Amino acid sequence: MKRIFTILVICMPVIFCYGAQAGDNGNAGKFRLLPAPQKVEWNNGTGLKSNELKGIFLKGDLKRPALVYPLDNLPLADHPGKGILTLEISNNKELPASNESYILQIQNGEVTISGKDDAGVFYGCQTLLQMLEDATDQRIDIPACRITDFPDIPYRAVHLDLKYHLEKMEYYYRMMDRLAGIKVNAVIIEFEDKLRYRKADKVGSGNAVSIDEFAALSRYAKERHIEISPLVQGLGHVSFILKHDIYTHLRDDRKIDWVIDPLNPETYDLHFKMYDDAMEATPGSKYLHIGGDEVYNLGASELCKRSGMKPFELQMYWLNKVCKYVTDHGRTPIFWDDMVFSLSDLYGTMRNDKMLDSAWVEKEWAEKQHLLDENVGLFPKNCIYMRWNYNFPKIQGNTKAIDWFMANGMQVWGAPAAQDMSAMLPRQNSIYQPTKDFCEIAVEKKLPGMLLTAWDDSSPHMETFWRGFYDYAGLSWNYQDMDAAAAHKIFRHRFYAPELAAPQFEFQDSLELALDFWDVALINQGHRRHYPYKMDLISLPHRDSAGIWSKKYADKVERAQLELKRYSNIRTVIAENKKRVRRNRYSLELLTVMNELQIYPSRLLLLLQNYDQAKDKDRIKKEIGSLVNSFPALRKQYEDVFSEQRFLSNPPGYILDQNNDPMLGNGTNNSDWMHVFELAFNDKLLKWLNEK
């Protein structure tokens, strides 16, 4: 564990106030930066008032950074001095080796940021912006201090998945500003069919974004020290290609649009055309993610059968061929690594929490590692192997997989998740613990890169990912041990307002728990993670069998009663948040209507219980009918807020993926996929209500 310094902004771990110290004027505990700086020391003298800066002095040939308010509109000054922010590239030996390192000094109304490179100066400015924000929000001065800072992990990327639905373009620009503000330095965009390919024009959807528009976004991000790289799925996960009639002949299995034939030369002609377009849409980036994961039943095509090649050989044939093309075109390929372990029968040791027994894992690896070792020559060395694990990064098989890559001279990065497949909102405290665990592993093993995935399988609004993004930004820049509650206290402070850091303003964890019941409240079996083409809806009470329904669904009724109380508490806490919020009010509006929508099944269940037990059943029937008739307005309320920044429906003529793993967001072209259980149950209720 790294040495703990006395720090101004206690973020990781959280110690909120030290009290008055020399030079800190008693305000230190009121500043909470994210990510936390590596080291903070106090200076003598006064600090800086929130409105004291009047200009920026660019020392040497430094280009003015792309900053936000209030630094963006400061005029240029001719020299340093009081009220002036001085920015410089420096060879100061006290600066850490990272090109993102910086030293920020504040003393007697003067501020100096020295960076190893442009990126360091930029990140020093992001720290200053957070301090100015805290000072303004709380009407306090910034203490005199000296901050020395640098990241633990050099490449800190987040995933932007455009699989099923898009945000409006202006949202992505705002996203780059937000990510830059928390020192995320890379984005990997999974285009799927949302890029208007020029060389493969049948792939892009009717609402696809042009290459030029994405290139403009890439340049905007680059000015903010965020490198955007493309992810073009290949081998598996290619339903967005193979669903089109023109490409069905490229299917490995003609019945399924999931896997492309690795031995058909046309596969690579198409791959490479799409790579060319994706690289043009992301100018100046170093990487191209080629996908390659979850390739089911590989080898079904006639070409594969005649070749006699095993699935492992087919997988690696494809990998080497695409890696060579990517490398020849000046980029480094990134590859999801799961299939090399799955085809070596070792994947269970890194993903099954019931297989945590150390002796069992050691036995499995002792018996099967030779399958990897014997084929190590098939692994391209010019590739980054992305070791993804969204649940149990510390499971022994996962760390052994990382160690195997490293021992064999291959580059390996880690990938936790901010969102996996949950509908409407990420769960498990925004998947906090796995993200924390993987960042700890990455720091301990000195992994050079991390990617936080944010999947669109259930197509939630991207605004719901920000808590997970903030967690990851803090942990990947400066890892320190802290629990989810402490981390999310910091999140509320930074994302909404300092006043909302207190525990009584937390409500998102409760909403996650409420949605766990919303997922399954109206069904006997199944889940909302996948689109349910067949539904096992709960039954309805019979007029002449009082109490039978209530007994059958006693557990659901009990949970519905709990959820009604939880809903009321969430509603009250959000209302208190809205009185104090200073930033990102839209997020609160979205979570407000989410809470209103999720309680609908619980209200239905409680009315059905009343009907089952009531003597005046006709009166309760009318109440049920009234609630059912209110659903369209409830749905519209949610969708109106959701659609302010994100599209819910697909364009006319859009062809849904026909893969063998139907995701919720791929269920319908209109917005019915979001309400699939409610709509089906309402139809059932309306028929029941109309029975004599």
MITORMI-110253 format. One record per residue (C-alpha): x, y, z; residue in one letter. Coordinates in steps of 0.05 Angstrom, whole numbers, plus 5000, padded with zeros to 4 digits. Layout:
BEGIN
XYZa ...
***
This chain:
BEGIN
500050005000m 502750674981k 504851185033r 499151625058i 500652365054f 497252935090t 492353155038i 487953755027l 482253394994v 480852735024i 477952314970c 481051624972m 480751455029p 475651945057v 477552335120i 473452955113f 476553465158c 483053525195y 481154175228g 485554795223a 492854685203q 498555145187a 496755525124g 490155175111d 485555695145n 481055135171g 477755005103n 481654405081a 476453885099g 471254245057k 474954094992f 473953414960r 477453284895l 476352704849l 481152394833p 484852524898a 491752824889p 497752394905q 500852904952k 498753564983v 503054015027e 501154665061w 504355335043n 505055925089n 501256555074g 494256655046t 491156224992g 486356434937l 479356724936k 474456404889s 473857034846n 481057274852e 483957014786l 483957564733k 488457274679g 492756704652i 500156754637f 502756244587l 510156154601k 514355964540g 510955684479d 505355334516l 498755314478k 492655534518r 489054914544p 481754774526a 478554934593l 471655064621v 468655634662y 471356024699p 478355914669l 476055914597d 474456654594n 480456924632l 484557404588p 491957284575l 496757644621a 503757904605d 507057654668h 505857264732p 503257594795g 497557634844k 490957424812g 494657084755i 494656344737l 501556164708t 501955544664l 508555244643e 511954624616i 517654474664s 523754024672n 523254094747n 526353474777k 520953464830e 515753304776l 514252554773p 516252194709a 509152134680s 507652614623n 500952734660e 504452964723s 503853664750y 505454114809i 500154614829l 502155174877q 497455674909i 500156234952q 498256954967n 493256994910g 498056724857e 497356044823v 502655654784t 501554994748i 507854644722s 507054034680g 511653524651k 507753594586d 501453934560d 497353374592a 500253524660g 498654264655v 491554084632f 490453614691y 493154124740g 487954604713c 482454074724q 484654034797t 484454784803l 477554814771l 474854324823q 477854744879m 474855384851l 468155034846e 468454814919d 470655504941a 465055834903t 459755334925d 461655404999q 463856134999r 470655975027i 477856105006d 482555594978i 488255475027p 495555605007a 498154934985c 502754544938r 499853934902i 504353414868t 500352934826d 500752384774f 496551774754p 497551064779d 495250774712i 497451114648p 491650934602y 484751034634r 479250914584a 471650874587v 467250504539h 461850844497l 457250304469d 452650534412l 449749834401k 442249964403y 440750704416h 444351374410l 444751994452e 444052654416k 450752874389m 451353474436e 451152984494y 457652654471y 461153334469y 458853474540r 461152774559m 468252934536m 468453554580d 465853164639r 470852594630l 476653084621a 474553404687g 475752754725i 482152594687k 479752024643v 484352034583n 481251554533a 474651324504v 473450694464i 467250764420i 463650124400e 460550364335f 456649744314e 451850014260d 451750734286k 457550954242l 455651134171r 460850704137y 463050924069r 466450294046k 461049844076a 454950274067d 449849714079k 452149644151v 450450334178g 443450454205s 438750994182g 440651424241n 448151284238a 452951864251v 457552064195s 465051944195i 466252694193d 461852814254e 465552284295f 472252564270a 470153244295a 468352944363l 475052594364s 478853234352r 474753594406y 476453034455a 483853054435k 484153794454e 481953564523r 487153014526h 482152454512i 484051974457e 478051654423i 479350964393s 474250534355p 471549844372l 469149464311v 466448784333q 469148184297g 468647434293l 463147424345g 458047964362h 457048134288v 449448094285s 449448824264f 452948594200i 450247894187l 442948084196k 443148404127h 441347954069d 447548184030i 452047884084y 448447244104t 453246824061h 458847034109l 455546704169r 459446154201d 452745824217d 447646024164r 441945994216k 445246494264i 447647204253d 452547194312w 459246924283v 462647094217i 466346564177d 473846614195p 476046254131l 471946644080n 476547154046p 470547634040e 470347664116t 476948034116y 475248474057d 469148714097l 472948754164h 478449184133f 473749654099k 470249774165m 476849864200y 478950394149d 472550784161d 473050714237a 480250964236m 478151554194e 472751714245a 477851714301t 483952094274p 490352094315g 488751504360s 493650944374k 488850364381y 483349964346l 479349474387h 477548864344i 472748514393g 473447754386g 469647534448d 464047034461e 464846664395v 459946094402y 460345434363n 465945674317l 467445234258g 460445094230a 461745344159s 463544874102e 470345224095l 471845114169c 469644384167k 473844224106r 479944564137s 480244084196g 482244664241m 480044654313k 476145244342p 482345494379f 486245494313e 480645844277l 480146374331q 487646514328m 487746494252y 482647064252w 486347434307l 493047414272n 490047634206k 486348234233v 492048434280c 496848464221k 492248924183y 491249384242v 498649414257t 500449524184d 495850134187h 499350444246g 495050234304r 495449734360t 489849214363p 486049074427i 482648404436f 477648134487w 481347534514d 475947064540d 475846574482m 483146364490v 481446134560f 474545864543s 477545434487l 482845204536s 477445004586d 480145484638l 474746024635y 470845744694g 476645894740t 475946644729m 468446764727r 464846284774n 464346524846d 462545814868k 469445584845m 473545994893l 477145404923d 484545534913s 486344794908a 481144684853w 483645284813v 490845054820e 488844354797k 485144624736e 491045054715w 496044494728a 492144024683e 490244514628k 495345074624q 499244654574h 493844794523l 495845534527l 503345404532d 503344944472e 499845474430n 503446084455v 506546174387g 499746304358l 498746914402f 500547564364p 505447964405k 503148624374n 496348574409c 493548824476i 489648274511y 483848564549m 482448144611r 475248314627w 471748114691n 465548464716y 464148074779n 470147754812f 476748064789p 480347794850k 478347074836i 484646664830q 483646454758g 483047174736n 489747374766t 493046744740k 490646934670a 493847624677i 500247314703d 500446824644w 500147384593f 505547774629m 510047174637a 509647054562n 511447764544g 504547984523m 501048644539q 494948564583v 489949084608w 484149024656g 476749154643a 471449224698p 464449504683a 460250094702a 454249754669q 453249044648d 446148834628m 441649154680s 435449514656a 434450254669m 440050344720l 446649984738p 446249574802r 450949344858q 452650054879n 454350204806s 458349554805i 463149894853y 466749314886q 469048964821p 471549634794t 475349764858k 478249064859d 480649094787f 483849774797c 487549494857e 490048914815i 492149384759a 496249814806v 499449224841e 501348884776k 503149554742k 498349444684l 499150014634p 491850074617g 484649984639m 477950014604l 471450124643l 465949804600t 458850094597a 454549624557w 448249814520d 445049124522d 439149384563s 439950074534s 439550514597p 440851254591h 448251414593m 446851924647e 445951334694t 453251114685f 456451734715w 457051474787r 460850874761g 465151324717f 466951754777y 468651144819d 473350894765y 476551564752a 478451634825g 480850914833l 484850884769s 488551544780w 490151454853n 488050784882y 486750764956q 482350314997d 475250565011m 468250295011d 462550474964a 458950925014a 465051355023a 466451384948a 459251584933h 459552124985k 465052424943i 460952314880f 454952704906r 459453264929h 462853334861r 457053154815f 451353514849y 453653984905a 457853974969p 451454015009e 449253344982l 455252955006a 451952785073a 449252065079p 441952285085q 442152515012f 443951824985e 438251504946f 441251154885q 442950524922d 435750474945s 433250584874l 437750024850e 434549554901l 427649784880a 429249634807l 431348924826d 424048794843f 421349194784w 425248714739d 421348104762v 415048344799a 409948144746l 412947474724i 413746784755n 420346634720q 425147024677g 428447704680h 428448374646r 435748324624r 433747964560h 427848114515y 422447604534p 419347344470y 415546864515k 413047124582m 411046744644d 406447274674l 403547184743i 396246974747s 390347404768l 385747284828p 379146914817h 372847254842r 370346624877d 376946394908s 378346914961a 385346894991g 388246374943i 391946894901w 394547264963s 397446614990k 400546424924k 404047094916y 405147254989a 412647384977d 411247874921k 405948234960v 410548305020e 416048574975r 411149054942a 409349335010q 416749445025l 417749764957e 412050254968l 415650505030k 422350514994r 419250904936y 416451424984s 423151505018n 426851564952i 421852084928r 422852494992t 430452464988v 430652654915i 426153254931a 431153474984e 436753384934n 433253824884k 432954394935k 440554404940r 443254144874v 448054614837r 450054174778r 447253614735n 439953734753r 437953334693y 440552704726s 435952814785l 430052924738e 431652274703l 432151884768l 425752214792t 421551944735v 425151284739m 422651214811n 415551384790e 415650854735l 418750294776q 413350304830i 407750154782y 408249384787p 408249414863s 401949844863r 398549344818l 400448764863l 397649104925l 391149264889l 390548544866l 391548324938q 386048804960n 381448514906y 383047804928d 381147955000q 375648484991a 368148384997k 366648974950d 370748704892k 367449154840d 370149774875r 377249494876i 376549294803k 375150014786k 381350224824e 385449724785i 382549974720g 384150684739s 391350494754l 392050114688v 389250714650n 394351164683s 400250774656f 400751124587p 401551794623a 406751494670l 410451204611r 410251864573k 412852234634q 418951784637y 420151774562e 419552534555d 425252624605v 429352044578f 428652304506s 431252994522e 438252724509q 437451994486r 433451664431f 428851094452l 426550854384s 429950634320n 429150964252p 423950714202p 425950064168g 431149884220y 432749134222i 433548864292l 439248374307d 436847654300q 442247364345n 441646784393n 442347234454d 436647734450p 438148354490m 432748794520l 434649414479g 434148994416n 427048764431g 422849264391t 423949844343n 419350294384n 420150404459s 415949814480d 422249424500w 422949864562m 415949694587h 415248984560v 412548654623f 407949224642e 404849254572l 403548504570a 400748494641f 396349094627n 393348734566d 392048134610k 388748584663l 384348944613l 381548284588k 380448074660w 377148734678l 372248664620n 370047964639e 362947924666k 
***
